[in-house]
C-alpha cells in the first residue's frame, strides 16, 4: 500500500481542478493543511484516511 504522506502529496495536485467535486476539493485542501503538505499524517482520522485512500485509488491506481 502507498504511504499516507505520498497519497496526500499526489492528491494535493487534484485541488482546484475539474477532476474533483467541490466537496472533495475542500477535503483535499483541509487534509493538505492539516498534515503540513503530507509531512505529518498522524493527526488524520480513520474516516479521513478512508476518503484519502478512495480519492487516491480513483485517480492514481
C-alpha positions in Angstrom: 0.0 0.0 0.0 1.1 3.5 -0.7 2.3 5.6 2.3 -0.2 8.2 3.5 2.2 11.1 3.0 2.7 10.1 -0.6 -1.1 9.9 -1.1 -1.6 13.4 0.4 1.1 14.8 -1.9 -0.3 13.2 -5.0 -3.9 14.0 -4.2 -2.9 17.6 -3.5 -2.3 18.0 -7.2 -6.1 17.5 -7.8 -7.0 20.6 -5.8 -8.7 23.3 -7.9 -9.1 21.0 -10.9 -12.3 19.8 -12.6 -11.3 16.2 -11.6 -12.8 16.6 -8.2 -16.1 17.8 -6.7 -16.3 21.0 -4.7 -16.6 18.9 -1.5 -13.6 16.8 -2.5 -11.6 20.0 -3.3 -12.3 21.3 0.2 -11.4 18.0 1.7 -8.1 17.9 -0.1 -7.2 21.4 0.9 -8.1 20.7 4.5 -6.0 17.5 4.6 -3.0 19.2 3.0 -3.2 22.0 5.6 -3.8 19.6 8.5 -0.8 17.4 7.5 1.6 20.2 6.6 1.6 19.2 3.0 1.7 15.5 3.8 4.7 15.7 6.1 2.8 14.7 9.3 -0.1 12.4 8.8 -0.5 11.3 12.4 -3.5 13.6 13.0 -5.7 12.1 10.3 -8.8 10.2 11.5 -9.8 6.8 10.1 -12.6 8.5 8.1 -10.1 11.0 6.6 -7.8 8.1 5.7 -10.6 6.1 4.1 -11.6 9.1 2.0 -8.0 9.9 1.1 -7.5 6.3 0.0 -10.6 6.4 -2.1 -9.5 9.6 -3.9 -6.0 8.2 -4.4 -7.3 4.9 -5.8 -9.8 6.6 -8.1 -7.2 8.9 -9.6 -3.8 7.2 -9.3 -4.3 3.4 -9.0 
